[in-house]
Amino acid sequence: MIPPHERRILEAHVRGCRLSALAFIQQEKPLNEYEERQLKDLIKLRVRGMPLQYLTNSQGFYGREFYVNTAVLVPRPETEGLVELTLKNLPPREEGRRLFALEFGTGSGCIGITLATERKDMMIFASEASRDALAVATENSKTFRAVNLDFMHVSETPHHWQYDTIPLLDLLISNPPYLVMSDHVAADVAEHEPPEALYTPDGDPMFYYRFLAELLEEKLGPSGIGAFEIAEDRGAETALVFETKGFITEVHKDLTERDRYLLVRRKG
């Protein structure tokens, strides 16, 4: 069986009602046969480890409910911390000029859309290799009317030329794949979330960070920042990737006091 609160969440999803209204609706209207069968099927999937968010196609992030499915990672509280840290460290906007940002690997779009809705003076480009993930991000963008956000479909192997047309950046942000197969990952995550969004190619945890460092060399404006989510046990190693390119780095901790975020700036 599953915890009672999870059953309530699934029943509210089946009924199409808010969780706060479930108790009242349960008294007024019992589940019909179809709804009973649907709820039982969802419970079976949850017992097998399917993340609750995939069953309800919903996950809260920075005060908004995002549509999710198995094409994208489930947005996590740690990534909310990345957004919060970024918003606090954005460079000031010069009068008459908007800020420009790039999110590498947008997934559900939760980072780029949140930034776009929180900072309407910023134009955001969000790249993604998976067309299925891009469809999810596009749906979320329409829901939240993120008009200052443009999506870019790119190849699975990152190439600099795909970003040639974007202007100098005030922000490059990413929560890239950074796990290797030997890292401990919860079973429900390993079995159900998209592996290409979790694991790096060839077991190289620095693969995407090296590309991001090279992209920063080309595209970061003088006062711009890079903001990245990192593995908790690889903070120094990840920072070194950017430091060898001449950048200044700061490792920041999440709410559990684990190294989780990396801010990157140009010297001078």
C-alpha positions in Angstrom: 0.0 0.0 0.0 1.0 3.7 -0.2 0.8 6.4 2.5 -2.6 7.8 3.1 -1.6 11.3 2.0 -0.4 9.9 -1.3 -3.7 8.1 -1.8 -5.5 11.4 -1.2 -3.3 13.2 -3.8 -4.1 10.5 -6.3 -7.8 10.5 -5.6 -7.9 14.3 -6.0 -6.1 13.9 -9.3 -8.7 11.3 -10.4 -11.6 13.5 -9.4 -10.0 16.6 -10.9 -10.3 18.6 -7.7 -8.0 20.4 -5.4 -6.6 18.4 -2.5 -8.1 21.0 -0.1 -11.6 20.2 -1.4 -11.3 16.5 -1.4 -12.9 15.8 2.0 -16.0 17.8 1.1 -16.3 16.2 -2.4 -15.9 12.7 -0.9 -19.0 13.3 1.3 -21.0 14.7 -1.6 -20.1 12.3 -4.4 -18.5 8.8 -4.1 -16.2 7.6 -6.8 -17.9 6.0 -9.8 -16.7 2.6 -11.2 -14.4 4.2 -13.8 -12.8 6.5 -11.2 -12.3 3.6 -8.8 -10.5 1.6 -11.4 -8.4 4.5 -12.4 -7.4 5.1 -8.8 -6.5 1.5 -8.3 -4.3 1.5 -11.4 -2.5 4.7 -10.2 -1.9 3.1 -6.8 -0.5 0.0 -8.4 2.0 2.1 -10.3 2.9 4.1 -7.2 3.6 0.8 -5.3 5.9 -0.2 -8.1 7.9 3.0 -7.6 6.6 5.4 -10.2 7.1 8.9 -8.9 3.9 10.6 -7.7 4.5 13.6 -9.9 4.4 11.5 -13.0 1.1 10.0 -12.0 -0.5 13.4 -11.4 1.5 15.1 -14.2 2.2 17.9 -11.8 5.0 19.3 -9.6 5.2 22.6 -7.7 8.2 24.8 -8.3 8.8 28.3 -7.0 5.1 28.8 -6.3 3.9 27.4 -9.6 2.5 24.0 -10.7 4.4 22.7 -13.7 3.2 19.9 -16.0 5.6 17.0 -16.0 5.8 13.6 -17.6 8.5 10.9 -18.0 10.2 12.9 -20.7 11.6 15.3 -18.1 13.2 15.2 -14.6 10.8 16.0 -11.7 11.7 19.6 -10.6 13.4 19.5 -7.2 13.6 21.9 -4.2 17.4 22.1 -4.7 16.8 23.6 -8.1 14.5 26.2 -6.6 17.6 27.2 -4.6 19.6 27.7 -7.8 16.9 30.0 -9.1 16.8 32.0 -5.9 20.6 32.3 -5.8 20.6 33.4 -9.4 18.0 36.1 -8.9 20.0 37.6 -6.0 23.2 37.7 -8.1 22.0 38.9 -11.5 24.0 42.0 -12.7 22.2 45.3 -12.7 20.3 46.2 -15.9 21.6 49.2 -17.7 19.0 51.8 -18.6 17.5 51.1 -22.0 19.0 47.6 -22.2 17.4 44.3 -21.4 19.2 41.4 -19.8 20.0 38.3 -21.8 20.1 34.8 -20.4 20.6 31.2 -21.7 19.5 28.1 -20.0 21.3 25.0 -21.2 19.1 21.9 -21.0 15.7 23.3 -20.0 13.8 20.0 -19.5 10.4 20.9 -18.1 11.3 24.6 -18.5 10.9 25.2 -14.7 14.1 27.2 -14.5 13.8 29.3 -17.6 10.0 29.9 -17.2 10.5 30.9 -13.5 13.2 33.4 -14.4 11.1 34.8 -17.3 8.1 35.4 -15.1 10.1 36.8 -12.2 12.2 39.0 -14.4 10.2 40.3 -17.3 13.1 42.7 -18.2 15.2 39.6 -19.2 15.1 37.8 -22.5 15.8 34.1 -22.0 16.9 31.5 -24.5 16.4 27.9 -23.4 18.1 25.0 -25.2 17.1 21.3 -25.1 18.1 18.2 -27.1 15.0 16.1 -26.4 12.0 17.0 -28.5 9.7 15.3 -26.0 11.1 17.4 -23.2 10.8 20.5 -25.4 7.1 19.8 -25.9 6.7 19.7 -22.1 8.6 23.0 -21.7 6.6 24.6 -24.4 3.3 23.6 -22.8 4.4 25.0 -19.5 5.6 28.2 -21.2 2.1 28.7 -22.6 0.5 28.1 -19.2 2.6 30.8 -17.6 2.6 33.1 -20.6 6.4 33.4 -20.6 6.6 35.7 -23.7 10.2 36.7 -23.0 11.4 33.1 -23.5 12.5 31.4 -26.7 13.2 27.7 -26.9 16.0 26.2 -29.0 16.2 22.6 -30.2 19.9 21.5 -30.2 21.8 18.3 -30.8 22.5 15.8 -28.0 26.2 16.5 -28.4 26.7 20.2 -27.6 28.3 22.4 -30.2 29.3 26.1 -29.8 28.0 27.0 -33.3 24.4 26.3 -32.2 24.6 29.3 -29.9 26.3 31.7 -32.4 23.1 33.8 -33.0 22.4 34.7 -29.3 23.9 37.9 -27.9 26.4 38.3 -25.1 24.9 36.9 -22.0 24.2 38.4 -18.6 23.5 34.8 -17.4 24.2 31.3 -18.4 22.3 28.9 -16.1 22.1 25.1 -16.1 21.3 22.0 -14.1 23.1 19.7 -16.4 23.4 15.9 -16.1 26.3 15.3 -13.7 25.8 11.8 -12.3 27.8 8.7 -13.2 26.5 5.2 -13.0 28.4 4.5 -9.7 26.7 7.4 -7.9 24.0 6.4 -5.5 20.5 7.2 -6.9 17.2 6.5 -5.3 15.5 3.5 -7.0 12.4 5.4 -8.1 14.6 8.0 -9.8 17.0 5.5 -11.5 14.1 3.4 -12.8 11.7 6.0 -14.0 13.3 9.4 -14.7 15.0 10.0 -18.1 18.6 8.7 -17.9 19.9 11.2 -20.4 18.9 14.0 -18.0 20.7 12.3 -15.1 23.9 10.7 -16.3 26.8 12.2 -18.2 28.3 10.6 -21.4 31.1 8.1 -20.9 31.0 8.3 -17.2 32.6 11.7 -17.2 31.0 14.0 -14.5 32.7 17.1 -15.9 31.6 16.6 -19.6 28.9 19.3 -19.6 30.7 21.6 -17.3 33.7 21.8 -19.7 31.3 22.7 -22.5 29.6 25.3 -20.3 33.0 26.8 -19.4 33.9 27.1 -23.1 30.6 28.6 -23.9 31.1 31.2 -21.1 34.5 32.1 -22.6 32.7 33.0 -25.8 29.4 34.4 -24.7 29.5 35.8 -21.1 29.4 39.6 -20.9 31.8 41.6 -18.7 29.5 41.7 -15.7 27.5 38.5 -16.4 27.4 35.3 -14.3 27.2 31.6 -14.7 25.0 29.7 -12.3 25.1 25.9 -12.2 23.8 23.1 -10.0 26.5 20.6 -9.1 27.1 17.3 -7.4 27.5 17.7 -3.7 30.8 15.8 -3.6 32.3 17.4 -6.7 32.3 21.1 -5.8 36.0 21.7 -6.0 36.4 19.6 -9.1 33.7 21.4 -10.9 35.0 24.8 -9.8 38.4 23.9 -11.2 37.0 23.4 -14.7 36.0 27.1 -14.8 39.0 28.4 -12.9 41.3 26.9 -15.5 39.6 29.1 -18.0 40.3 32.1 -15.9 37.0 32.5 -14.1 36.3 33.4 -10.5 34.1 30.8 -8.8 32.0 30.5 -5.6 30.5 27.3 -4.3 27.3 27.7 -2.4 25.4 25.3 -0.2 21.8 24.2 -0.4 19.4 24.1 2.6 20.8 20.8 3.8 24.3 22.4 4.0 25.6 20.4 1.0 27.7 21.9 -1.8 25.1 22.4 -4.5 25.6 25.5 -6.6 28.4 27.2 -8.5 28.5 30.8 -9.4 31.0 31.9 -12.0 32.2 35.4 -13.0 34.9 36.9 -15.1 37.9 38.4 -13.4 38.2 42.2 -13.1 
